Amino acid sequence: MSLTYPESIGVGLLQGVTELFPVSSLGHSILIPALIGGHVQQDLNMTAAKSPYLAVLVGLHLATALALVVFFYKDWIRVVRGLISSIRERRIQTSEQRLAWLLIVGTVPVGIAGLVAEKALQAALGKPVPSAIFLALNGLVLLGADRLRRGGGGRRRAGQQIAHTPGVDPAIESDHRITKLTFRQGMWIGAAQVLALLPGISRSGVTMSTGILRGLNHEDSARFAFLLATPVILAASVLKAPELLAPENAAIRGPMLAGSLAAFLAGYVSVRFLTKYFENRSLTPFAIYCMVAGIGSAVYLSM
């Protein structure tokens, strides 16, 4: 098996978009090659023996995480500053300090689950039909979160834009709203990422859905989801980095670098678009897409 430059760039663009859109990057990385078929399916089959595809996906995830770091660099400066001051002063008082610890308690559950179960789950379920079924279930989760939020009379309905204070950075305003969460709520929102170990379940989708059900609006839940995803994706990529350096993967490093660049650019454009989109729009269009694509793919691939 080999990996061509067009295949790697195509997968990079796909990964950069679907990692951040609430539609599951892993599910699409499995389903699209299966639907295309032929040599593409052979080259991009993560369950095949000695397949380079999984190693390539590690590099693409790292590139997407770097795009998140670049886009939210001001936020991460505040988070690091808050963590350092919290440790030094032995208190959690400011919004910067609370946000830092909310991200920590939200990251621990998925970090432990990933170390314990990720490889087993992907080996057992990383096939086209299960991925399609989970993609459809992902759509139900998104739709359910939107419907329950509307029925619960939350602080803001989809389509209503938040009034920002003139002269105040909207990102800082969002951080203040997010830090009204309790640490228990932050842990549950972060723990929802564990479901993304199932191919077809979106990390950003389930995190946003849980955030919405815990009282966040769409804009703040998306922001918190992207911040939570960054350390998880970075850590997973670093842990798997030795796979990229293995001698058997030397031939794919060129295509992988090209794909990583595509993933970085696609990820940056995606997060820029989504942070604006969720200021006044809902998860419903993504829910409908996931259900239609998931059910359609499952039926087609089962024939």
DALIN-V994152 format. One record per residue. N is the residue number from 1. RES is the residue in one small letter. SS is DSSP state (helix for helix, strand for strand, loop for the rest). NEAR is the number of other C-alpha atoms within 10 Angstrom. D_CENTER is the distance of its C-alpha to the mean C-alpha in Angstrom with 2 decimals. Layout:
# DALIN-V994152
n = [N,N]
res = [RES,RES]
ss = [SS,SS]
near = [NEAR,NEAR]
d_center = [D_CENTER,D_CENTER]
This chain:
# DALIN-V994152
n = [1,2,3,4,5,6,7,8,9,10,11,12,13,14,15,16,17,18,19,20,21,22,23,24,25,26,27,28,29,30,31,32,33,34,35,36,37,38,39,40,41,42,43,44,45,46,47,48,49,50,51,52,53,54,55,56,57,58,59,60,61,62,63,64,65,66,67,68,69,70,71,72,73,74,75,76,77,78,79,80,81,82,83,84,85,86,87,88,89,90,91,92,93,94,95,96,97,98,99,100,101,102,103,104,105,106,107,108,109,110,111,112,113,114,115,116,117,118,119,120,121,122,123,124,125,126,127,128,129,130,131,132,133,134,135,136,137,138,139,140,141,142,143,144,145,146,147,148,149,150,151,152,153,154,155,156,157,158,159,160,161,162,163,164,165,166,167,168,169,170,171,172,173,174,175,176,177,178,179,180,181,182,183,184,185,186,187,188,189,190,191,192,193,194,195,196,197,198,199,200,201,202,203,204,205,206,207,208,209,210,211,212,213,214,215,216,217,218,219,220,221,222,223,224,225,226,227,228,229,230,231,232,233,234,235,236,237,238,239,240,241,242,243,244,245,246,247,248,249,250,251,252,253,254,255,256,257,258,259,260,261,262,263,264,265,266,267,268,269,270,271,272,273,274,275,276,277,278,279,280,281,282,283,284,285,286,287,288,289,290,291,292,293,294,295,296,297,298,299,300,301,302,303]
res = [m,s,l,t,y,p,e,s,i,g,v,g,l,l,q,g,v,t,e,l,f,p,v,s,s,l,g,h,s,i,l,i,p,a,l,i,g,g,h,v,q,q,d,l,n,m,t,a,a,k,s,p,y,l,a,v,l,v,g,l,h,l,a,t,a,l,a,l,v,v,f,f,y,k,d,w,i,r,v,v,r,g,l,i,s,s,i,r,e,r,r,i,q,t,s,e,q,r,l,a,w,l,l,i,v,g,t,v,p,v,g,i,a,g,l,v,a,e,k,a,l,q,a,a,l,g,k,p,v,p,s,a,i,f,l,a,l,n,g,l,v,l,l,g,a,d,r,l,r,r,g,g,g,g,r,r,r,a,g,q,q,i,a,h,t,p,g,v,d,p,a,i,e,s,d,h,r,i,t,k,l,t,f,r,q,g,m,w,i,g,a,a,q,v,l,a,l,l,p,g,i,s,r,s,g,v,t,m,s,t,g,i,l,r,g,l,n,h,e,d,s,a,r,f,a,f,l,l,a,t,p,v,i,l,a,a,s,v,l,k,a,p,e,l,l,a,p,e,n,a,a,i,r,g,p,m,l,a,g,s,l,a,a,f,l,a,g,y,v,s,v,r,f,l,t,k,y,f,e,n,r,s,l,t,p,f,a,i,y,c,m,v,a,g,i,g,s,a,v,y,l,s,m]
ss = [loop,loop,loop,loop,helix,helix,helix,helix,helix,helix,helix,helix,helix,helix,helix,helix,helix,helix,loop,loop,loop,loop,loop,loop,helix,helix,helix,helix,helix,helix,helix,helix,helix,helix,helix,helix,loop,helix,helix,helix,helix,helix,helix,loop,loop,loop,loop,loop,loop,loop,loop,loop,helix,helix,helix,helix,helix,helix,helix,helix,helix,helix,helix,helix,helix,helix,helix,helix,helix,helix,helix,loop,helix,helix,helix,helix,helix,helix,helix,helix,helix,helix,helix,helix,helix,helix,helix,helix,helix,loop,loop,loop,loop,loop,helix,helix,helix,helix,helix,helix,helix,helix,helix,helix,helix,helix,helix,helix,helix,helix,helix,helix,helix,helix,helix,helix,helix,helix,helix,helix,helix,helix,helix,helix,helix,loop,loop,helix,helix,helix,helix,helix,helix,helix,helix,helix,helix,helix,helix,helix,helix,helix,helix,helix,helix,helix,helix,helix,helix,helix,helix,loop,loop,loop,loop,loop,loop,loop,loop,loop,loop,loop,loop,loop,loop,loop,loop,loop,loop,helix,helix,helix,helix,helix,helix,helix,helix,helix,loop,loop,loop,loop,helix,helix,helix,helix,helix,helix,helix,helix,helix,helix,helix,helix,helix,helix,helix,loop,loop,loop,loop,loop,helix,helix,helix,helix,helix,helix,helix,helix,helix,helix,helix,loop,loop,loop,loop,helix,helix,helix,helix,helix,helix,helix,helix,helix,helix,helix,helix,helix,helix,helix,helix,helix,helix,helix,helix,helix,helix,helix,helix,helix,helix,helix,helix,loop,helix,helix,helix,helix,helix,helix,helix,helix,helix,helix,helix,helix,helix,helix,helix,helix,helix,helix,helix,helix,helix,helix,helix,helix,helix,helix,helix,helix,helix,helix,helix,loop,loop,loop,loop,loop,loop,helix,helix,helix,helix,helix,helix,helix,helix,helix,helix,helix,helix,helix,helix,helix,helix,helix,helix,helix,loop]
near = [13,15,22,14,15,12,17,26,21,15,27,33,21,22,29,30,24,24,30,27,22,26,29,28,27,25,28,24,26,24,29,17,20,20,14,10,13,10,12,17,16,17,19,27,23,22,16,13,8,12,19,24,24,19,22,26,25,22,25,32,25,22,29,32,29,20,24,23,19,14,16,18,13,12,18,16,12,18,21,15,14,22,21,14,17,19,11,9,10,9,12,17,12,13,19,25,22,25,27,22,21,24,23,18,20,26,25,15,17,22,19,12,15,19,11,11,12,16,13,12,14,17,11,11,18,24,18,24,23,19,27,29,23,25,33,25,19,29,29,17,20,29,22,17,23,22,13,14,22,14,10,11,9,16,12,16,17,19,12,11,15,13,7,12,9,7,6,9,10,14,15,15,13,18,19,17,14,23,20,15,18,12,18,12,18,26,21,18,28,30,22,22,30,21,17,25,22,23,27,33,30,31,30,29,30,28,29,31,27,25,27,23,19,18,19,24,27,27,24,24,26,28,22,26,26,23,21,24,23,21,18,18,20,18,14,16,22,13,12,14,15,10,18,21,12,10,8,12,18,11,12,19,16,14,19,29,19,17,29,28,21,24,33,26,18,24,31,23,15,20,24,14,12,17,16,11,14,20,18,17,17,20,23,18,12,18,26,17,15,29,23,16,20,27,18,15,22,21,13,11,13,9,5]
d_center = [28.32,27.24,24.55,25.71,24.58,23.90,21.77,19.72,19.36,18.49,15.73,14.50,14.52,12.84,9.95,9.69,9.70,7.84,4.57,4.88,7.46,7.26,8.90,7.33,7.62,9.69,11.77,12.63,13.41,15.85,17.22,18.02,20.28,21.90,22.71,24.11,26.11,28.73,28.16,24.55,23.85,25.90,24.21,20.60,21.12,19.19,21.62,24.73,26.89,26.47,23.69,22.22,19.10,17.08,18.24,17.22,13.61,13.69,15.01,12.58,9.56,11.92,12.73,9.33,9.23,12.80,12.18,10.29,13.28,15.71,14.65,14.62,17.46,19.84,17.65,17.24,21.01,21.63,19.48,21.34,24.57,24.10,23.44,26.48,28.69,27.73,28.72,31.79,32.98,31.93,30.66,27.63,28.98,27.37,24.10,22.89,23.85,22.34,18.93,19.03,19.94,17.54,14.66,16.68,17.47,13.95,12.84,15.93,15.46,12.31,13.97,17.11,15.78,13.99,17.32,19.34,17.82,15.11,17.79,19.93,17.42,16.32,20.04,21.10,18.56,17.17,19.66,19.66,21.23,19.26,15.98,17.58,18.66,15.33,13.93,16.91,16.35,12.84,14.87,17.35,15.01,13.93,17.62,18.90,17.07,18.51,21.88,22.25,21.46,24.08,26.49,26.17,27.28,24.53,25.06,23.89,23.63,21.39,23.40,24.90,23.94,24.20,27.32,26.56,29.39,31.20,31.05,28.11,24.75,22.32,19.63,22.14,22.98,19.41,19.34,22.63,21.42,18.37,20.82,22.96,20.73,22.48,21.15,21.25,19.03,16.54,16.66,16.11,13.08,11.53,13.06,11.32,8.34,11.24,11.26,8.17,10.84,12.55,12.10,11.54,9.66,6.27,4.11,4.15,7.42,9.05,8.48,9.91,12.47,13.63,13.95,15.97,18.10,18.75,20.21,17.78,18.07,15.41,15.46,15.21,12.59,10.21,11.46,11.20,7.57,6.93,9.76,8.79,5.67,8.29,10.94,9.21,8.04,11.47,13.39,12.40,13.26,16.44,17.51,17.36,18.90,22.38,21.59,21.43,24.81,26.52,29.66,28.78,25.78,27.96,28.47,24.84,24.12,25.31,23.16,20.14,20.79,21.18,17.92,16.15,17.88,16.80,13.08,13.69,15.61,13.38,10.35,12.91,14.44,11.39,10.49,14.26,14.71,12.21,13.58,16.94,16.24,15.27,18.43,20.45,18.61,16.98,14.46,17.45,17.37,13.94,15.38,18.49,16.92,15.02,18.29,20.48,18.57,18.07,21.71,23.11,21.54,22.68,26.15,26.50,25.45,27.73,30.74]
